[in-house]
Amino acid sequence: METQNREVKSSWNSKYLETLCAFSNTEGGVMIIGITDNNEVIGVDDPHELLKVIPDSIRNKLDIKASVVTTVEDGITCVTITVEKGNRYTDLDGVFYKRVGNTTQKVTGDELQLWILSNLKISWTDLPAEGIGVDDLSRDAVDFFVRKGLTSKRMNSAAKESSIESLLKNYEMMDEKGLRISGAVLFSENHWQASRATPVKIGAFSEDDRLLRDDVIEGPVIMQPDRVMNLLLNKYVLGINELEGLMMVTKYPYPEKALHEAVMNAIIHRDHSSVVETYICVYPDRMKISNPGNLPTGWTVENLVTEHDSKPANPAIAKAFFAMRYIERFGSGIRMMRKECRSMNIPEPEYNIERNRIEIVFRLPEKKDKGIIIKPAIDLSDLTGAEMKIYRLIEAGKGVKISDISEASGIPDRTVRRILAKLIEKGHIQRIGENRSGKWILIEKSD
């Protein structure tokens, strides 16, 4: 049976060097010569000749670690080639290969560029920022970075008096040749000149995938996480204010810490050589956060959800956010997100790894309300932020008294009355029951 790490061949052919190259570039592997595709062991005619020919071919064409020995399979002599995972990517006649499942594939396009940079032990964001210099950086963004770094106590106090050049060199975003892409995207208002992948787009969608409203977050990337989270929580994932003891706290349908971690991962690890932006899509029952990028070579989803080392795609960008205490170093974020979701009794995050794109999906549990199930209106694009907040409170069963809605939303009674009238006028809610015992409910809408 052929897998990502195992191949069988009935006889030797030099074209199989492609697969050996792919083994080295992925997770290593074993190729057995003398077994058919149907797993029938037929052996080899001249094993001693192959013990000379195959190592010579590997030595002349590939710079990889491999052993070639005879083995006995079902009593018949075969030749087994074992390839170790390489410390660097290698090519065969100028072409790079990788294993995907039980297939050998060429590495091309943007991915090839990243592989070549990886061989040089650098990230794409370590390259010079063409056309952008220190004078183009936002002083507000730099001050924000220093202020957060000092508050976190992960930045030396001398940073406050340092020049921008010294600060950037200390955080590996600048060298004697000038500003690097990492420094440009983190601190420049014109970051798009260095990377087209920097904007974050947020959209709210109906159940049938119609876009209801959207926003685009641009500007210096160092300030993006705060802007994204503020917009996400106050316009797209609205919370409900509840009294706990003597304090009013806002509770969201998703764990705030997990959302922050997912947003940070998307911003820090995205592929800045891409022309595709980062997307956050909010649906009534789920949220998708996706960014351009790939997992480290050989990694699968299983690597993500188990204990693993931190391997940032953009080390200098990760170092800056670590200095602000926005992230930790030990690859613990995924475990934290799973734990936070379990604590709120919602499903653990799902991960979809597609070609040059990483997506995480948070889902809400299916509603199992007793009695009548009131479905939300399909199209909410005509609602303002305040209207949406009150609409969600009614949806959550908080629509009995105006005073309750006011307390939970933080909106004055008089404004709540006006908004309720607007929601009735727009056909989203209705009042049922007597004045004192009645309540507002959502109006079901059919296609």
C-alpha positions, 0 to 999 in steps of 0.5 A: 500500500502506497502512502505519503511515506511509502512507495512500491515499484516493480522495477527501478527507473531513474524517474523515481528520483523525483519521489526520492527528492519529494521524500527528502523535502517532506517527511522522509520515506521508503521506496521498495523495488520489486513490488507491483502496484497490486502489492505482489512481491516479484523481486528484482533480477540483479540486486547487486547491480541496483545496489550500485546504480541507485546510490550513484544516481542519488549521489549524482543527482540529489543532495539527500541522505539515503540508504540502499539495501537488499531486503527480503519480502515474502521470501523474495529479494527486493531493494529498499531505499530509505530517505531521511527528511532533509535539513533543507529543500533539495531539487532534481535538475532544478525542479523541487518536488513534495509528497502530498498523500501518496502522490509526488508533485512539483512545487511551483509558483509562489510556493516555490519562491517560499521554498527557495527562501526557506533554503536560504533560512529567511522568510519572505518578510525578511527581504528588502522593502522596495520603495519604502523607507523609515521616513514612510513609517507611521510615528503613531504606529511605532509609538504604539508598539513601544508603549505596548512593549513597555507595558508588557515588560518584555521590551527594554526601557531604553527603547523609549529613547531609541531612534526608529532605526535602532529599534527596527534593527534590534527587532530584525526589521532593518539592516544596513541595506534598509527597511525590510518588508516586516518593518514596512507592513507593521509600521507603514500606512502604505504597507500595500506597497510591500505586501498586498496580503495585509488588509483584513476583510470582515463580512456578515453573511446570511444563512444563504451566503448573501453578504449583509455588510462588510468592513476592510481594516488596513493601516499599519499591521502592528495596530490591526489586531486591536482594530479587528477585535474591536470591530468584530466584537462591537459590530459582528459578534455582539455581546450581551451585558450581564450582571455578575455580582456587582460588576456588569460583564459582556458575554459573547457567543464565542470565547473572546480569548480564542477569537483573539488567538485565531485573529493573531494567528491569521495576521502573524502567519499569513503569506505576505507574498500572496495577493489574497487578503485575510478574511473573517466571515461571520454567519448566524451559526459559525465564523470562518477566519482564513489567511493565505499561507501553508503549514510547515512542510510535512505538517498536518492538522494533527500536528496543529491540535497536538503539542508542537513547537512554534514555527512562525512563518514571519519570525520578525513579525512574531517577535514584535507581537511577542514583545507586546505580549499579544502571543506566547512562544510555545505553540500553546495557542491551539490548545488554549482555543480548544480549551476555551471552546470546551469551557463554553460548551461549543464545538472545538475549532475546525481546521481546513488546510487548502492550497495556499490557504489556512482556515479555522472555523468556530461553530455555535451549538445547534439550538434546542430551545423548548417550545416555539423556535423563533428563527432570525430574520434572513436579511439584517443588512438594514440594521445599525449597530445599536439596532443589531445589538437589541435585535440579538438581545431579543433573539436571546430571550432578553426582550421582556422589559425595556429596562432589561434591554437597556441594562443588558445593552448599555443603551438608555431607555429612551433610545431603546424605545426608539430602536424598538419602534424602528425594528417594528417599522422595518418588520424584524420584531413584533410585540405579543401579550399584554403591556406588563406580561408581553414581550418582543419576538423576532418575526420569521421571514420566508423566502 
